[in-house]
Amino acid sequence: MESRKIDGSFPSANTHIKQITKEKIRKHLLKLSGKQGKDIVDLSVEAKKISEYIQIIKKMPEVREDRIKEVERKLSAGEYDSKEVLEKTLKKLINEIL
């Protein structure tokens, strides 16, 4: 048996489309959203660690490129090769660690 088009569509498809209304869709969506309840976020242990690391990184001071270049220049020039500079640097490191 051959289907005939009515107004550019098949009768069975046309009837089905007419039964779906915006109101029915809205009610169905409201019904579904009511079943879902509140949104829940469950982070894995790894995700929690990554979040903690991000917070630590955000608290770190900004890198000062000008200061790094100055230290590189002084290292190349041998300005840090003296005993006094080494002792001063060691004292600062020890104080920072303790």
ChimeraX attribute file (.defattr): number of C-alpha atoms within 10 A of each C-alpha:
attribute: neighborCount
match mode: 1-to-1
recipient: residues
	/A:1	3
	/A:2	4
	/A:3	9
	/A:4	10
	/A:5	12
	/A:6	10
	/A:7	8
	/A:8	8
	/A:9	12
	/A:10	12
	/A:11	14
	/A:12	11
	/A:13	10
	/A:14	14
	/A:15	11
	/A:16	9
	/A:17	10
	/A:18	8
	/A:19	9
	/A:20	10
	/A:21	10
	/A:22	9
	/A:23	9
	/A:24	11
	/A:25	11
	/A:26	11
	/A:27	12
	/A:28	12
	/A:29	12
	/A:30	12
	/A:31	11
	/A:32	11
	/A:33	11
	/A:34	10
	/A:35	9
	/A:36	10
	/A:37	8
	/A:38	8
	/A:39	6
	/A:40	7
	/A:41	6
	/A:42	8
	/A:43	10
	/A:44	9
	/A:45	9
	/A:46	9
	/A:47	11
	/A:48	12
	/A:49	12
	/A:50	12
	/A:51	13
	/A:52	12
	/A:53	12
	/A:54	11
	/A:55	11
	/A:56	10
	/A:57	11
	/A:58	10
	/A:59	9
	/A:60	8
	/A:61	7
	/A:62	8
	/A:63	8
	/A:64	8
	/A:65	9
	/A:66	9
	/A:67	10
	/A:68	11
	/A:69	11
	/A:70	11
	/A:71	14
	/A:72	12
	/A:73	12
	/A:74	13
	/A:75	12
	/A:76	11
	/A:77	10
	/A:78	10
	/A:79	11
	/A:80	14
	/A:81	12
	/A:82	9
	/A:83	9
	/A:84	10
	/A:85	12
	/A:86	12
	/A:87	11
	/A:88	10
	/A:89	13
	/A:90	12
	/A:91	12
	/A:92	11
	/A:93	11
	/A:94	9
	/A:95	9
	/A:96	8
	/A:97	7
	/A:98	5
